[in-house]
Amino acid sequence: MAIRERFVVVPFRHGRGSNIITGEMRIANSEAHAERIAESIAGYHVGAAAFAVLVDDELGEMMSPRLIVEYGQTIDLISEAIA
């Protein structure tokens, strides 16, 4: 089992009504790169967040998310993942 740390950025946008929903997840090369992407796309969305996650390459499962940075309005994806 090969588990690696990966970095992802999630943009957030308005859904129906006042709901905030996630956009398409983007992959970053490093923690610093994830921070730069999140800061950049936050200007085009209601918010953005960068996460470090552990990924099991064989199963494709993500686990142990860690928030790196967030901008604007976001959803608490870590609490939702635990629930």
C-alpha positions as CSV (number, residue, x, y, z in Angstrom):
1,M,0.0,0.0,0.0
2,A,1.6,3.3,-1.2
3,I,0.4,6.3,0.8
4,R,1.6,9.7,-0.3
5,E,0.8,13.2,0.7
6,R,-0.9,15.2,-2.1
7,F,-2.0,18.8,-2.3
8,V,-5.4,19.8,-3.6
9,V,-7.2,23.1,-4.1
10,V,-11.0,23.4,-4.0
11,P,-12.8,26.4,-5.3
12,F,-16.2,27.3,-3.9
13,R,-19.1,28.9,-5.8
14,H,-22.7,29.9,-5.1
15,G,-25.3,27.1,-5.7
16,R,-29.0,27.5,-5.5
17,G,-30.2,30.1,-3.0
18,S,-27.5,31.0,-0.6
19,N,-25.8,27.6,-0.7
20,I,-22.1,27.4,-1.3
21,I,-20.9,24.4,-3.3
22,T,-17.6,23.0,-4.3
23,G,-16.1,23.4,-7.7
24,E,-13.7,21.1,-9.5
25,M,-10.7,20.1,-7.4
26,R,-7.3,21.0,-8.7
27,I,-4.0,19.2,-7.9
28,A,-0.9,21.1,-6.8
29,N,2.7,20.1,-6.9
30,S,3.6,21.3,-3.4
31,E,2.1,23.0,-0.3
32,A,3.4,26.4,-1.5
33,H,1.9,25.8,-5.0
34,A,-1.4,24.9,-3.4
35,E,-1.4,28.2,-1.5
36,R,-0.6,30.2,-4.7
37,I,-3.4,28.4,-6.7
38,A,-5.9,29.0,-3.9
39,E,-5.0,32.7,-3.6
40,S,-5.3,33.1,-7.4
41,I,-8.6,31.3,-7.9
42,A,-10.2,33.0,-4.9
43,G,-10.5,36.1,-7.0
44,Y,-12.8,34.3,-9.5
45,H,-14.9,32.3,-7.0
46,V,-16.6,33.1,-3.7
47,G,-13.8,31.2,-1.9
48,A,-11.0,28.7,-2.2
49,A,-9.2,26.3,0.1
50,A,-6.0,24.4,-0.1
51,F,-5.6,21.0,1.6
52,A,-2.9,18.4,2.2
53,V,-4.3,14.9,2.1
54,L,-2.9,11.4,2.3
55,V,-3.8,9.4,-0.8
56,D,-3.7,5.6,-1.1
57,D,-2.4,5.3,-4.7
58,E,-3.7,1.7,-5.0
59,L,-7.2,2.4,-3.8
60,G,-7.5,6.0,-4.8
61,E,-8.8,6.9,-1.4
62,M,-8.1,10.3,0.3
63,M,-7.7,10.5,4.1
64,S,-6.5,12.7,6.9
65,P,-7.2,16.1,5.2
66,R,-5.3,19.1,6.7
67,L,-6.3,22.6,5.8
68,I,-3.4,24.7,4.5
69,V,-5.1,28.0,3.8
70,E,-8.6,29.3,2.9
71,Y,-9.8,32.5,1.3
72,G,-13.3,34.0,1.2
73,Q,-16.4,31.9,1.8
74,T,-15.8,28.2,2.1
75,I,-17.4,25.0,3.5
76,D,-15.8,23.0,6.3
77,L,-15.0,20.0,4.2
78,I,-12.9,18.4,7.0
79,S,-15.9,18.2,9.3
80,E,-18.1,16.9,6.5
81,A,-15.6,14.2,5.7
82,I,-15.6,13.0,9.3
83,A,-19.4,13.0,9.5
